[in-house]
Amino acid sequence: MNRHKVLGVILGVLVLLATLVAGIIIHWRFSYYRRWFSSTSPNQKYTVELTGDKGRGELLIYSVVKYNVLVDGKVITKDRLAHYGDAMDISFELAYPEHAWVDQNTLRFWSNLHRREDKLDTLLISNNTDKDIRFLRITAWDMFFVLDVPPLSHLKLAFTHRTEGKGISVEGEFEDGSLIEYGVGFLQNGSPEPSGYCMTIDHDRVTINSPRERAYDYRGNWDNLNINAEPKCAPFK
């Protein structure tokens, strides 16, 4: 191969790389902060906005969805990650095509693909602190935004039951700005019957467990279930 051919190949590669980089930049520039969803609670107090790309990602390009939360028109959190994935991952619009406010301060996203209203799992959430929780984003097959959880209070969320393994995670913020973040994974239980789980939020930790199932968090894995079942967890009472 003579020098002119070598230069031609190098030039072609550089043009290809420049085109790829330009495409990525354009993609992020026009989709990353694009607001495509906004929903306000029935009492007009809370608003959840979603921005970014709700479609499936591409090769080397992640699809990212972020969220904003407003209370009485004032932003209390902005540009927090709600969902992301590349070409091998499910898109936001396929994972959560449905949404509704289940009460005055809880917005739910879900899919009807595997959902039966008479076979829903239950998550009991307890705020064991003396502080208000400004917001929580919870994922457990369905995704929830819960706003203004009072001190020493409890609430229940009903979410899609599936027999395969599930992850339950939470992120949020107390009224003083301190963060809440934790997640666990439960293995496949194979039961067609609804299951129950408990999430307890304390000042310095979050606990997620089940009365019957073992689980793992960031300190364990599928082969190291470091969270035991907790008989005192009573989500159906």
Contacts in CASP RR format, 6 or more apart in sequence:
PFRMAT RR
TARGET T0000
AUTHOR 0000-0000-0000
METHOD contacts of the structure
MODEL  1
MNRHKVLGVILGVLVLLATLVAGIIIHWRFSYYRRWFSSTSPNQKYTVEL
TGDKGRGELLIYSVVKYNVLVDGKVITKDRLAHYGDAMDISFELAYPEHA
WVDQNTLRFWSNLHRREDKLDTLLISNNTDKDIRFLRITAWDMFFVLDVP
PLSHLKLAFTHRTEGKGISVEGEFEDGSLIEYGVGFLQNGSPEPSGYCMT
IDHDRVTINSPRERAYDYRGNWDNLNINAEPKCAPFK
20 60 0 8 1.000
24 60 0 8 1.000
24 61 0 8 1.000
27 53 0 8 1.000
27 61 0 8 1.000
31 52 0 8 1.000
31 53 0 8 1.000
32 51 0 8 1.000
32 52 0 8 1.000
32 53 0 8 1.000
32 64 0 8 1.000
33 51 0 8 1.000
33 52 0 8 1.000
33 79 0 8 1.000
34 51 0 8 1.000
34 52 0 8 1.000
34 53 0 8 1.000
35 49 0 8 1.000
35 50 0 8 1.000
35 51 0 8 1.000
35 52 0 8 1.000
36 50 0 8 1.000
36 51 0 8 1.000
36 52 0 8 1.000
36 54 0 8 1.000
37 48 0 8 1.000
37 49 0 8 1.000
37 50 0 8 1.000
37 54 0 8 1.000
38 47 0 8 1.000
38 48 0 8 1.000
38 49 0 8 1.000
38 50 0 8 1.000
39 47 0 8 1.000
39 48 0 8 1.000
39 99 0 8 1.000
39 101 0 8 1.000
39 107 0 8 1.000
40 46 0 8 1.000
40 47 0 8 1.000
41 47 0 8 1.000
41 101 0 8 1.000
41 104 0 8 1.000
41 105 0 8 1.000
41 107 0 8 1.000
41 147 0 8 1.000
42 101 0 8 1.000
42 104 0 8 1.000
43 104 0 8 1.000
45 71 0 8 1.000
45 72 0 8 1.000
45 104 0 8 1.000
45 105 0 8 1.000
45 147 0 8 1.000
46 69 0 8 1.000
46 70 0 8 1.000
46 71 0 8 1.000
46 104 0 8 1.000
46 105 0 8 1.000
46 107 0 8 1.000
46 147 0 8 1.000
46 148 0 8 1.000
47 69 0 8 1.000
47 70 0 8 1.000
47 71 0 8 1.000
47 73 0 8 1.000
48 67 0 8 1.000
48 68 0 8 1.000
48 69 0 8 1.000
48 70 0 8 1.000
48 107 0 8 1.000
48 145 0 8 1.000
49 67 0 8 1.000
49 68 0 8 1.000
49 69 0 8 1.000
49 70 0 8 1.000
50 65 0 8 1.000
50 66 0 8 1.000
50 67 0 8 1.000
50 82 0 8 1.000
50 92 0 8 1.000
51 65 0 8 1.000
51 66 0 8 1.000
51 67 0 8 1.000
51 68 0 8 1.000
51 79 0 8 1.000
52 63 0 8 1.000
52 64 0 8 1.000
52 65 0 8 1.000
52 66 0 8 1.000
53 63 0 8 1.000
53 64 0 8 1.000
53 65 0 8 1.000
54 63 0 8 1.000
54 65 0 8 1.000
54 91 0 8 1.000
54 92 0 8 1.000
54 93 0 8 1.000
55 63 0 8 1.000
55 91 0 8 1.000
55 92 0 8 1.000
55 93 0 8 1.000
55 94 0 8 1.000
56 63 0 8 1.000
56 85 0 8 1.000
56 87 0 8 1.000
56 89 0 8 1.000
56 90 0 8 1.000
56 91 0 8 1.000
56 94 0 8 1.000
57 63 0 8 1.000
57 85 0 8 1.000
57 86 0 8 1.000
57 87 0 8 1.000
57 89 0 8 1.000
57 91 0 8 1.000
58 86 0 8 1.000
58 87 0 8 1.000
59 86 0 8 1.000
59 87 0 8 1.000
60 86 0 8 1.000
61 86 0 8 1.000
62 84 0 8 1.000
62 85 0 8 1.000
62 86 0 8 1.000
63 83 0 8 1.000
63 84 0 8 1.000
63 85 0 8 1.000
63 86 0 8 1.000
63 89 0 8 1.000
63 91 0 8 1.000
63 92 0 8 1.000
64 81 0 8 1.000
64 83 0 8 1.000
64 84 0 8 1.000
64 85 0 8 1.000
65 81 0 8 1.000
65 82 0 8 1.000
65 83 0 8 1.000
65 84 0 8 1.000
65 92 0 8 1.000
66 79 0 8 1.000
66 80 0 8 1.000
66 81 0 8 1.000
66 82 0 8 1.000
67 77 0 8 1.000
67 80 0 8 1.000
67 82 0 8 1.000
67 137 0 8 1.000
67 145 0 8 1.000
68 75 0 8 1.000
68 77 0 8 1.000
68 78 0 8 1.000
68 79 0 8 1.000
68 80 0 8 1.000
69 75 0 8 1.000
69 76 0 8 1.000
69 77 0 8 1.000
69 78 0 8 1.000
69 135 0 8 1.000
69 145 0 8 1.000
69 147 0 8 1.000
70 76 0 8 1.000
71 134 0 8 1.000
71 147 0 8 1.000
71 148 0 8 1.000
76 134 0 8 1.000
76 135 0 8 1.000
76 173 0 8 1.000
77 134 0 8 1.000
77 135 0 8 1.000
77 172 0 8 1.000
77 173 0 8 1.000
80 137 0 8 1.000
80 171 0 8 1.000
82 92 0 8 1.000
82 137 0 8 1.000
82 143 0 8 1.000
83 92 0 8 1.000
83 95 0 8 1.000
83 96 0 8 1.000
85 91 0 8 1.000
94 111 0 8 1.000
95 111 0 8 1.000
96 109 0 8 1.000
96 110 0 8 1.000
96 111 0 8 1.000
96 142 0 8 1.000
96 143 0 8 1.000
97 111 0 8 1.000
97 112 0 8 1.000
98 109 0 8 1.000
98 110 0 8 1.000
98 111 0 8 1.000
98 112 0 8 1.000
99 107 0 8 1.000
99 108 0 8 1.000
99 109 0 8 1.000
99 110 0 8 1.000
100 107 0 8 1.000
100 108 0 8 1.000
101 107 0 8 1.000
101 108 0 8 1.000
102 108 0 8 1.000
102 157 0 8 1.000
105 146 0 8 1.000
105 147 0 8 1.000
105 148 0 8 1.000
106 144 0 8 1.000
106 145 0 8 1.000
106 146 0 8 1.000
106 147 0 8 1.000
106 155 0 8 1.000
106 157 0 8 1.000
107 144 0 8 1.000
107 145 0 8 1.000
108 142 0 8 1.000
108 143 0 8 1.000
108 144 0 8 1.000
108 157 0 8 1.000
108 159 0 8 1.000
109 142 0 8 1.000
109 143 0 8 1.000
109 144 0 8 1.000
110 141 0 8 1.000
110 142 0 8 1.000
110 143 0 8 1.000
110 159 0 8 1.000
110 160 0 8 1.000
111 160 0 8 1.000
114 141 0 8 1.000
114 160 0 8 1.000
114 162 0 8 1.000
115 160 0 8 1.000
116 161 0 8 1.000
119 161 0 8 1.000
119 192 0 8 1.000
119 193 0 8 1.000
119 194 0 8 1.000
120 158 0 8 1.000
120 159 0 8 1.000
120 160 0 8 1.000
120 161 0 8 1.000
120 194 0 8 1.000
121 140 0 8 1.000
121 141 0 8 1.000
121 158 0 8 1.000
121 159 0 8 1.000
121 160 0 8 1.000
121 161 0 8 1.000
121 194 0 8 1.000
121 195 0 8 1.000
121 196 0 8 1.000
121 197 0 8 1.000
122 156 0 8 1.000
122 157 0 8 1.000
122 158 0 8 1.000
122 159 0 8 1.000
122 194 0 8 1.000
122 195 0 8 1.000
122 196 0 8 1.000
122 197 0 8 1.000
122 235 0 8 1.000
122 236 0 8 1.000
123 138 0 8 1.000
123 140 0 8 1.000
123 156 0 8 1.000
123 157 0 8 1.000
123 158 0 8 1.000
123 159 0 8 1.000
123 168 0 8 1.000
123 196 0 8 1.000
123 197 0 8 1.000
123 198 0 8 1.000
123 199 0 8 1.000
123 235 0 8 1.000
124 154 0 8 1.000
124 155 0 8 1.000
124 156 0 8 1.000
124 196 0 8 1.000
124 197 0 8 1.000
124 198 0 8 1.000
124 199 0 8 1.000
124 233 0 8 1.000
124 234 0 8 1.000
124 235 0 8 1.000
125 136 0 8 1.000
125 138 0 8 1.000
125 146 0 8 1.000
125 149 0 8 1.000
125 154 0 8 1.000
125 155 0 8 1.000
125 156 0 8 1.000
125 157 0 8 1.000
125 199 0 8 1.000
125 201 0 8 1.000
126 153 0 8 1.000
126 154 0 8 1.000
126 198 0 8 1.000
126 199 0 8 1.000
126 200 0 8 1.000
126 201 0 8 1.000
127 133 0 8 1.000
127 149 0 8 1.000
127 150 0 8 1.000
127 151 0 8 1.000
127 152 0 8 1.000
127 153 0 8 1.000
127 154 0 8 1.000
127 201 0 8 1.000
128 152 0 8 1.000
128 200 0 8 1.000
128 201 0 8 1.000
128 202 0 8 1.000
129 151 0 8 1.000
129 152 0 8 1.000
129 174 0 8 1.000
129 201 0 8 1.000
129 202 0 8 1.000
129 203 0 8 1.000
130 151 0 8 1.000
130 152 0 8 1.000
131 151 0 8 1.000
131 174 0 8 1.000
131 175 0 8 1.000
131 176 0 8 1.000
131 203 0 8 1.000
132 148 0 8 1.000
132 149 0 8 1.000
132 150 0 8 1.000
132 151 0 8 1.000
132 174 0 8 1.000
132 175 0 8 1.000
133 146 0 8 1.000
133 148 0 8 1.000
133 149 0 8 1.000
133 172 0 8 1.000
133 173 0 8 1.000
133 174 0 8 1.000
133 175 0 8 1.000
133 180 0 8 1.000
133 201 0 8 1.000
134 147 0 8 1.000
134 148 0 8 1.000
134 172 0 8 1.000
134 173 0 8 1.000
134 174 0 8 1.000
134 175 0 8 1.000
134 177 0 8 1.000
135 145 0 8 1.000
135 146 0 8 1.000
135 147 0 8 1.000
135 148 0 8 1.000
135 172 0 8 1.000
135 173 0 8 1.000
136 144 0 8 1.000
136 145 0 8 1.000
136 146 0 8 1.000
136 149 0 8 1.000
136 170 0 8 1.000
136 171 0 8 1.000
136 172 0 8 1.000
136 180 0 8 1.000
137 143 0 8 1.000
137 144 0 8 1.000
137 145 0 8 1.000
137 146 0 8 1.000
137 170 0 8 1.000
137 171 0 8 1.000
137 172 0 8 1.000
138 144 0 8 1.000
138 146 0 8 1.000
138 157 0 8 1.000
138 168 0 8 1.000
138 169 0 8 1.000
138 170 0 8 1.000
138 199 0 8 1.000
139 167 0 8 1.000
139 168 0 8 1.000
139 169 0 8 1.000
139 170 0 8 1.000
140 157 0 8 1.000
140 159 0 8 1.000
140 166 0 8 1.000
140 167 0 8 1.000
140 168 0 8 1.000
140 169 0 8 1.000
140 197 0 8 1.000
141 159 0 8 1.000
141 160 0 8 1.000
141 162 0 8 1.000
141 166 0 8 1.000
142 157 0 8 1.000
142 159 0 8 1.000
142 160 0 8 1.000
144 157 0 8 1.000
144 159 0 8 1.000
146 155 0 8 1.000
146 157 0 8 1.000
149 155 0 8 1.000
156 235 0 8 1.000
161 194 0 8 1.000
161 195 0 8 1.000
163 188 0 8 1.000
163 189 0 8 1.000
163 190 0 8 1.000
163 191 0 8 1.000
163 192 0 8 1.000
164 188 0 8 1.000
164 190 0 8 1.000
165 185 0 8 1.000
165 186 0 8 1.000
165 187 0 8 1.000
165 188 0 8 1.000
165 189 0 8 1.000
166 185 0 8 1.000
166 186 0 8 1.000
167 183 0 8 1.000
167 184 0 8 1.000
167 185 0 8 1.000
167 186 0 8 1.000
168 183 0 8 1.000
168 184 0 8 1.000
168 185 0 8 1.000
168 186 0 8 1.000
168 197 0 8 1.000
168 199 0 8 1.000
168 208 0 8 1.000
169 182 0 8 1.000
169 183 0 8 1.000
169 184 0 8 1.000
170 180 0 8 1.000
170 181 0 8 1.000
170 182 0 8 1.000
170 183 0 8 1.000
170 199 0 8 1.000
170 201 0 8 1.000
170 206 0 8 1.000
170 208 0 8 1.000
171 179 0 8 1.000
171 180 0 8 1.000
171 181 0 8 1.000
172 179 0 8 1.000
172 180 0 8 1.000
172 181 0 8 1.000
173 179 0 8 1.000
173 180 0 8 1.000
174 180 0 8 1.000
180 201 0 8 1.000
180 206 0 8 1.000
181 206 0 8 1.000
182 205 0 8 1.000
182 206 0 8 1.000
182 208 0 8 1.000
182 217 0 8 1.000
183 206 0 8 1.000
183 208 0 8 1.000
183 217 0 8 1.000
183 218 0 8 1.000
184 208 0 8 1.000
184 209 0 8 1.000
184 215 0 8 1.000
184 216 0 8 1.000
184 217 0 8 1.000
184 227 0 8 1.000
185 215 0 8 1.000
185 216 0 8 1.000
185 217 0 8 1.000
186 197 0 8 1.000
186 210 0 8 1.000
186 213 0 8 1.000
186 214 0 8 1.000
186 215 0 8 1.000
187 213 0 8 1.000
187 214 0 8 1.000
187 215 0 8 1.000
187 222 0 8 1.000
187 225 0 8 1.000
189 195 0 8 1.000
189 212 0 8 1.000
189 213 0 8 1.000
195 210 0 8 1.000
195 212 0 8 1.000
195 213 0 8 1.000
196 210 0 8 1.000
196 211 0 8 1.000
196 233 0 8 1.000
196 235 0 8 1.000
196 236 0 8 1.000
197 208 0 8 1.000
197 209 0 8 1.000
197 210 0 8 1.000
197 233 0 8 1.000
197 235 0 8 1.000
198 207 0 8 1.000
198 208 0 8 1.000
198 209 0 8 1.000
198 210 0 8 1.000
198 211 0 8 1.000
198 230 0 8 1.000
198 233 0 8 1.000
198 234 0 8 1.000
198 235 0 8 1.000
199 206 0 8 1.000
199 207 0 8 1.000
199 208 0 8 1.000
200 206 0 8 1.000
200 207 0 8 1.000
200 208 0 8 1.000
208 215 0 8 1.000
208 217 0 8 1.000
208 227 0 8 1.000
209 215 0 8 1.000
209 227 0 8 1.000
209 228 0 8 1.000
209 229 0 8 1.000
209 230 0 8 1.000
209 233 0 8 1.000
210 229 0 8 1.000
210 230 0 8 1.000
210 233 0 8 1.000
211 229 0 8 1.000
211 230 0 8 1.000
211 231 0 8 1.000
211 232 0 8 1.000
211 233 0 8 1.000
211 234 0 8 1.000
211 235 0 8 1.000
212 229 0 8 1.000
213 229 0 8 1.000
214 225 0 8 1.000
214 227 0 8 1.000
214 228 0 8 1.000
214 229 0 8 1.000
215 225 0 8 1.000
215 227 0 8 1.000
216 222 0 8 1.000
216 224 0 8 1.000
216 225 0 8 1.000
216 226 0 8 1.000
216 227 0 8 1.000
217 226 0 8 1.000
217 227 0 8 1.000
219 226 0 8 1.000
220 226 0 8 1.000
END
